[in-house]
Amino acid sequence: MAKTWQADLLFPELDFFYRQAEQTLGHRFYYPQGIYRPFLSVEEQNVWMGKSSEVTWGPYIEKIDSQSLFPHQVYNPWGGIILNKCGYVDVPKFMKSVSDFLTQTNSIVYEYFSDDLIQHLPDGVCYKDCRAAGIIYCTGTDSIFSKQTSDLPIRKLKGETLTVEMEEDPEMIYNRGVYIVPHQGKQFRVGATYETRNITQEVTIEGRRELDQKLKELIRIPYKIVDQNWGFRPTTPDRRPILGSMPDSKNVIIFNGLGTKGVSLAPYFSAQLCNWLLGEGKIQPEVNIVRFKSLSSKSSVAV
Ligand SMILES: Cc1cc2nc3c(=O)[nH]c(=O)nc-3n(C[C@H](O)[C@H](O)[C@H](O)COP(=O)(O)OP(=O)(O)OC[C@H]3O[C@@H](n4cnc5c(N)ncnc54)[C@H](O)[C@@H]3O)c2cc1C
């Protein structure tokens, strides 16, 4: 229950971005709505009663209640907090809409991008029959497979989710230990785990048990587990994205390290990267690739 890094900048930008994307693409995938978090103790309730009057927290708090707010659906004997400026993005639907749009405008090729086919020229790069000023690598944890990007300090943080079917719809997004967001029909997504050590490329019984246990502690609604998924989050040592040119190749541009928060970070920082590429702005120091000195030994870096 901490305010996320740069929330006051990121949230207005993501709200603008996803609304505009819905208009451009003609599909719905952005669902702003409140989140309910039950309190775990009277002490926590008191802390939040105090915080609600603070200027920095006010806009993010819809309601605080010491009484049980959704007693028939959630375990919340000490009440809870309804947070504002929340919601969810249906990412598969968003990705499909973008992908269809790019296909219709003949702007995308679906194939494996191979470093071996890149020609580095004095004023840019050439890939097959495509010439460009540079390449932007947004390859997540697969950055390790490219000669150009394998030195990036990207670490895999595995996450698992459950898909559950519920007998009744939750009245809000509930989030404590796990989140529950609508998926399709009576199905809801429950997530997520955070696993740095056992990063096998499969779902695990431990992941299922952990999520099932946390869900049972949160809600009273009967449910059935119908699916389980996994993925890798591309994290960095300081938990900030990585933007900018590779030090030894200024035409190789990086947009990575979105970690656990790609949905909220990407709108703001993709705009920052674009403005920098157009010579109309800077990359802020906390996310600039130059902060990783070990990458900068070979040549000077554009900032
Ligand atoms: C279980 C789980 C829950 C999460 N929950 C949330 C959440 O609630 N909110 C949130 O904001 N974020 C969440 N995230 C994090 C979010 O998914 C990431 O921040 C985001 O996916 C990072 O986006 P990306 O495009 O940088 O990398 P990725 O999503 O990893 O995409 C990189 C893509 O590049 C492709 N690629 C790589 N190399 C090549 C190549 N040579 N040729 C062609 N294609 C290539 C890969 O196939 C991949 O599709 C979650 C992640 C997980 C795993």
The ligand as an SDF file (V2000), in Angstrom:
LIG
                    3D

 53 58  0  0  0  0  0  0  0  0999 V2000
    1.9590  -12.9580  -14.3040 C   0  0  0  0  0  0  0  0  0  0  0  0
    2.2170  -11.5340  -14.6880 C   0  0  0  0  0  0  0  0  0  0  0  0
    1.3800  -10.5460  -14.2140 C   0  0  0  0  0  0  0  0  0  0  0  0
    1.5900   -9.2180  -14.5610 C   0  0  0  0  0  0  0  0  0  0  0  0
    0.7350   -8.2710  -14.0990 N   0  0  0  0  0  0  0  0  0  0  0  0
    0.9080   -6.9930  -14.4750 C   0  0  0  0  0  0  0  0  0  0  0  0
    0.0030   -5.9900  -14.0460 C   0  0  0  0  0  0  0  0  0  0  0  0
   -0.9670   -6.2620  -13.3390 O   0  0  0  0  0  0  0  0  0  0  0  0
    0.2170   -4.7100  -14.4590 N   0  0  0  0  0  0  0  0  0  0  0  0
    1.2760   -4.3690  -15.2520 C   0  0  0  0  0  0  0  0  0  0  0  0
    1.4270   -3.1930  -15.5960 O   0  0  0  0  0  0  0  0  0  0  0  0
    2.1540   -5.2990  -15.6650 N   0  0  0  0  0  0  0  0  0  0  0  0
    2.0020   -6.5890  -15.2900 C   0  0  0  0  0  0  0  0  0  0  0  0
    2.9030   -7.5260  -15.6960 N   0  0  0  0  0  0  0  0  0  0  0  0
    4.1340   -7.0680  -16.3520 C   0  0  0  0  0  0  0  0  0  0  0  0
    3.9870   -6.8440  -17.8420 C   0  0  0  0  0  0  0  0  0  0  0  0
    3.5060   -8.0070  -18.4480 O   0  0  0  0  0  0  0  0  0  0  0  0
    5.3510   -6.4440  -18.4050 C   0  0  0  0  0  0  0  0  0  0  0  0
    5.7720   -5.2280  -17.7900 O   0  0  0  0  0  0  0  0  0  0  0  0
    5.2950   -6.2320  -19.9150 C   0  0  0  0  0  0  0  0  0  0  0  0
    4.8870   -7.4160  -20.5700 O   0  0  0  0  0  0  0  0  0  0  0  0
    6.6450   -5.8200  -20.4890 C   0  0  0  0  0  0  0  0  0  0  0  0
    6.4240   -5.5450  -21.8360 O   0  0  0  0  0  0  0  0  0  0  0  0
    7.5620   -5.6210  -22.9280 P   0  0  0  0  0  0  0  0  0  0  0  0
    6.8780   -5.3930  -24.2180 O   0  0  0  0  0  0  0  0  0  0  0  0
    8.7020   -4.7290  -22.5450 O   0  0  0  0  0  0  0  0  0  0  0  0
    8.1440   -7.1160  -22.8550 O   0  0  0  0  0  0  0  0  0  0  0  0
    7.4060   -8.4730  -23.2290 P   0  0  0  0  0  0  0  0  0  0  0  0
    5.9770   -8.4130  -22.8500 O   0  0  0  0  0  0  0  0  0  0  0  0
    8.2550   -9.5550  -22.6660 O   0  0  0  0  0  0  0  0  0  0  0  0
    7.4500   -8.5060  -24.8200 O   0  0  0  0  0  0  0  0  0  0  0  0
    8.6450   -8.7110  -25.5430 C   0  0  0  0  0  0  0  0  0  0  0  0
    8.2540   -9.3570  -26.8600 C   0  0  0  0  0  0  0  0  0  0  0  0
    9.3660   -9.3540  -27.7540 O   0  0  0  0  0  0  0  0  0  0  0  0
    9.3260  -10.5570  -28.4740 C   0  0  0  0  0  0  0  0  0  0  0  0
   10.6780  -10.8240  -29.0120 N   0  0  0  0  0  0  0  0  0  0  0  0
   11.8370  -10.9070  -28.3140 C   0  0  0  0  0  0  0  0  0  0  0  0
   12.8860  -11.1330  -29.1460 N   0  0  0  0  0  0  0  0  0  0  0  0
   12.3540  -11.2200  -30.3940 C   0  0  0  0  0  0  0  0  0  0  0  0
   12.9290  -11.4490  -31.7010 C   0  0  0  0  0  0  0  0  0  0  0  0
   14.2340  -11.6320  -31.8660 N   0  0  0  0  0  0  0  0  0  0  0  0
   12.1060  -11.4570  -32.7680 N   0  0  0  0  0  0  0  0  0  0  0  0
   10.7660  -11.2570  -32.6330 C   0  0  0  0  0  0  0  0  0  0  0  0
   10.1680  -11.0250  -31.4140 N   0  0  0  0  0  0  0  0  0  0  0  0
   10.9610  -11.0120  -30.3200 C   0  0  0  0  0  0  0  0  0  0  0  0
    8.8930  -11.5900  -27.4460 C   0  0  0  0  0  0  0  0  0  0  0  0
    8.3960  -12.7370  -28.0790 O   0  0  0  0  0  0  0  0  0  0  0  0
    7.8070  -10.8080  -26.7090 C   0  0  0  0  0  0  0  0  0  0  0  0
    6.5600  -10.9720  -27.3300 O   0  0  0  0  0  0  0  0  0  0  0  0
    2.7040   -8.8770  -15.3850 C   0  0  0  0  0  0  0  0  0  0  0  0
    3.5490   -9.8750  -15.8760 C   0  0  0  0  0  0  0  0  0  0  0  0
    3.3070  -11.1940  -15.5240 C   0  0  0  0  0  0  0  0  0  0  0  0
    4.2260  -12.2580  -16.0690 C   0  0  0  0  0  0  0  0  0  0  0  0
  1  2  1  0
  2  3  1  0
  2 52  2  0
  3  4  2  0
  4  5  1  0
  4 50  1  0
  5  6  2  0
  6  7  1  0
  6 13  1  0
  7  8  2  0
  7  9  1  0
  9 10  1  0
 10 11  2  0
 10 12  1  0
 12 13  2  0
 13 14  1  0
 14 15  1  0
 14 50  1  0
 15 16  1  0
 16 17  1  0
 16 18  1  0
 18 19  1  0
 18 20  1  0
 20 21  1  0
 20 22  1  0
 22 23  1  0
 23 24  1  0
 24 25  2  0
 24 26  1  0
 24 27  1  0
 27 28  1  0
 28 29  2  0
 28 30  1  0
 28 31  1  0
 31 32  1  0
 32 33  1  0
 33 34  1  0
 33 48  1  0
 34 35  1  0
 35 36  1  0
 35 46  1  0
 36 37  1  0
 36 45  1  0
 37 38  2  0
 38 39  1  0
 39 40  1  0
 39 45  2  0
 40 41  1  0
 40 42  2  0
 42 43  1  0
 43 44  2  0
 44 45  1  0
 46 47  1  0
 46 48  1  0
 48 49  1  0
 50 51  2  0
 51 52  1  0
 52 53  1  0
M  END
$$$$
